[in-house]
Amino acid sequence: MSGQLRTENQVPVRIGGNEVVTSESIAVESPFDGRLLACVPRCGRLEVNAAVAAARTRLAESLPAWRRAEILEEAVLTIGRHADELAMTIAAEAAKPIRSARAEVERAALTFRFAAVEARTLVGDMIPMEAAQPGEGKLGFTLRVPKGVIAAISPFNFPLNLVAHKVAPAIAAGCPVVLKPATRTPLSAIRLVELLLDECGLPPGWVSVVTGSGSDVGDALTHHEDVAMVTFTGSPDVGYGIRQRSPRKDVALELGNNAPVIIEATADWRKAAAAIRIGGYSHAGQSCISTQRVLVHESIAERFLEELLSQVEGITVGDPLLETTEMSALIAPTEAERVSAWIEEACRGGAIVETGGNLNGRILSPTVLSSVTGEMRVSCEEVFGPVVSVTSYDTLDEALRIANDTRYGLQAAIFTGELSSALAAAYSLDFGGVLVNEIPTFRTDQMPYGGHGLSGNTKEGPHHSVREMTRERLVVLHL
Ligand code: NAP
């Protein structure tokens, strides 16, 4: 496992505090130009066992809540000190435009800040024992106790902040964690864990990283008998597959979406078009709440489309490390080809490419489609690419019905000038979050964030994650 020669490009992972390299490694390449960024260990069952064993040891010792809070608060400052380096790492490994990468780093610091608050304030409930005659003379309350070792599996698209959303609440909850980051984007996660261990005072073993393919190391980790809970963010097939194969574990799933937004005639639709420029195309549409299905009232449909096209055609596409870049490459050439094929398939079914649709090397140009029908994959599946479809509607009921016609349920939105429409949407849209006069792509890190159906089964945000990672234990004192 350890003790292998570390070459210049080889980045070790930390397992139980030790730097580990393996005989075989995995190349991490830039999705923008294919250059080699680094090599990371190809971990296997041996490394998973060592990481879980170290976590189990930590679980048995006590790290008091005030100390965990101090570590998390130190992490906020440490992330701030290393913000430039972390942003460059995200931009390079994920082809995320540098300005978005910086925003992700700021959000990660905020995630740790909110987790620190949870560590300081987590309590159970008082039980009104005397409300029933047998409870007379008894004092009842609940404690929140850590569930145990957490396996955290993260996706490629927010390689730092979605790791923060698992690691920071786990520390707050008192649960040691073993993290498997996405194979394409492991570098920011590895660096974050180094910083936690080396600069924030987190004792070794509280967080370990195992890099390697999902089907191999991810599978070994999620099925390890000493793992109490799996927290997974990624695609529905993988997430529900893990849950199916681990019926006795708690498996929290944050999955995909094909986010709809309704734009009413009474809305500030120019503002909506400007917001969709960001919500549909930042990180090339590779966000679980990327704006995908735009439903616009027929009376403004033509003018809205014109405005949206002018916004989308103004997007600066290119090198993620340039300050001016708004959108760059998809995570892999195969992904660009997949999205391209879905566009072609939609066109064969009658969809019209209003702009974009061109695959230039690794970059798919920002695309707007019209005449899209509900059964096309660009509509009923999660595109996870820079493709937005625009469909007109007649009545709000019709728009709500189309928006709800999906197996996903993460976030949806409406732009409207009418309070009654806003309320109708809030009550009718069957999603975990409904946004009014904001795109469905909006998220701030303390929000309860999560959906149902193919979108998952949990809520993230430190307040909610800490509760997912702890159990209630009832205590009754007979006085
Ligand atoms: P993915 O292919 O499902 O991979 C997610 C993670 O699971 C990766 O670390 C992957 O490892 C690992 N994995 C794959 N097979 C596994 C297995 N059998 N056992 C354990 N782990 C396994 O997803 P992705 O392409 O990275 O991310 C895109 C998806 O994530 C989209 O569907 C998006 O909507 C969703 N997402 C959801 C949220 C949310 O909060 N709801 C946020 C962001 C993204 P490898 O990298 O080695 O394959």
Boltz pocket constraint, residues with backbone or C-beta under 6 A from the ligand:
constraints:
  - pocket:
      binder: B
      contacts: [[A, 153], [A, 154], [A, 155], [A, 156], [A, 157], [A, 158], [A, 162], [A, 180], [A, 181], [A, 182], [A, 183], [A, 184], [A, 212], [A, 213], [A, 214], [A, 215], [A, 216], [A, 217], [A, 218], [A, 219], [A, 222], [A, 233], [A, 234], [A, 235], [A, 236], [A, 238], [A, 239], [A, 242], [A, 254], [A, 255], [A, 256], [A, 257], [A, 287], [A, 288], [A, 289], [A, 382], [A, 384], [A, 410], [A, 455], [A, 456]]
      max_distance: 6.0
